[in-house]
Amino acid sequence: MRVLGIDPGLTRCGVGIVEGSPGKPLTPVFHGVIRTAASAHIGERLDEIAQLLADYIRAYRPDAIAVERVFSQVNVSTVMGTAQASGVAILVGAQAKLPLSTYTPSEVKAAVSGSGRADKKQVQTMVARILRMSELPKPADAADALAIACCHIWRGGAKAKFDAAVIAAKAGIRQ
């Protein structure tokens, strides 16, 4: 399975692509950051993120997309930009007809480090170990995107089955 992990952000949107399956070594395919100028109009910034994410999907052909779920922050303007970038990532994934999952920052940190309270450096270190990288993935936004992709590979199958069971139960369908 090849997963495109996205750490949404308006100024810096982390992107990481990982290949593998549960119980097998994971392989990094690509990581980087989409940067947009703070001085640009919001529509232009979101369009740039959308276009580059669509380019990554065409170039790397992921099987699924995993996006970090937006969480409440003290700085409202930061959370708004993050939410807007997250919405764009989800839309681009839907347009590409790819399965999409979202994970909280705590879920991602726990998946790669064993602690939902790991700091940025711990996440970078564990991602480098998990993916057998000789150097820490940088910047931190790219490392977070790789971590999100790893989290999906390890937890995505079980999460998808659970989500399907919940939907079926709400609809009164027995599986």
SULRAKA-V346060 format. One record per residue. N is the residue number from 1. RES is the residue in one letter. OMEGA is omega in degrees with one decimal (none if undefined). Layout:
# SULRAKA-V346060
n=(N;N)
res=(RES;RES)
omega=(OMEGA;OMEGA)
This chain:
# SULRAKA-V346060
n=(1;2;3;4;5;6;7;8;9;10;11;12;13;14;15;16;17;18;19;20;21;22;23;24;25;26;27;28;29;30;31;32;33;34;35;36;37;38;39;40;41;42;43;44;45;46;47;48;49;50;51;52;53;54;55;56;57;58;59;60;61;62;63;64;65;66;67;68;69;70;71;72;73;74;75;76;77;78;79;80;81;82;83;84;85;86;87;88;89;90;91;92;93;94;95;96;97;98;99;100;101;102;103;104;105;106;107;108;109;110;111;112;113;114;115;116;117;118;119;120;121;122;123;124;125;126;127;128;129;130;131;132;133;134;135;136;137;138;139;140;141;142;143;144;145;146;147;148;149;150;151;152;153;154;155;156;157;158;159;160;161;162;163;164;165;166;167;168;169;170;171;172;173;174;175)
res=(M;R;V;L;G;I;D;P;G;L;T;R;C;G;V;G;I;V;E;G;S;P;G;K;P;L;T;P;V;F;H;G;V;I;R;T;A;A;S;A;H;I;G;E;R;L;D;E;I;A;Q;L;L;A;D;Y;I;R;A;Y;R;P;D;A;I;A;V;E;R;V;F;S;Q;V;N;V;S;T;V;M;G;T;A;Q;A;S;G;V;A;I;L;V;G;A;Q;A;K;L;P;L;S;T;Y;T;P;S;E;V;K;A;A;V;S;G;S;G;R;A;D;K;K;Q;V;Q;T;M;V;A;R;I;L;R;M;S;E;L;P;K;P;A;D;A;A;D;A;L;A;I;A;C;C;H;I;W;R;G;G;A;K;A;K;F;D;A;A;V;I;A;A;K;A;G;I;R;Q)
omega=(176.8;-175.3;171.9;176.3;-178.2;173.1;-169.7;175.3;-177.7;178.8;178.6;178.1;-179.1;-180.0;177.2;179.6;-177.4;179.0;176.4;178.3;-179.0;178.3;179.7;176.5;178.0;-177.1;175.0;179.4;-177.3;167.9;-179.8;-178.4;171.3;180.0;174.2;-178.0;178.6;-178.8;-178.9;177.0;-176.8;179.5;178.1;-178.9;-179.9;177.3;178.9;177.7;-178.6;-178.3;-178.6;176.6;177.3;176.0;179.1;179.2;178.7;-175.6;-171.9;174.4;178.3;177.1;-177.8;176.3;175.5;-176.2;175.3;-179.3;179.1;178.1;-177.3;176.5;177.6;-177.7;-175.6;-178.7;177.7;-178.4;177.6;178.0;178.6;179.3;179.1;178.5;177.6;178.3;177.8;180.0;179.7;178.4;-179.9;177.0;178.7;178.5;178.5;179.1;179.5;174.3;-176.2;174.4;174.4;-179.0;176.1;176.1;179.6;177.4;-179.0;-179.5;179.6;-178.8;-175.2;-175.3;-176.2;179.3;177.4;-179.8;-179.2;177.3;-176.2;-177.7;178.2;178.7;178.5;-178.3;-178.6;177.1;178.7;179.4;-178.2;-175.6;178.1;179.0;-178.4;178.6;176.5;176.5;-179.0;-7.6;-175.6;179.5;177.7;177.0;177.9;179.0;175.5;179.2;178.7;178.2;177.4;179.4;-178.6;179.9;-178.3;-173.0;-172.2;-179.3;179.1;179.6;-179.7;178.9;178.9;-179.6;178.7;178.8;178.4;179.0;179.6;180.0;178.9;-179.6;179.4;-179.7;176.8;178.4;none)
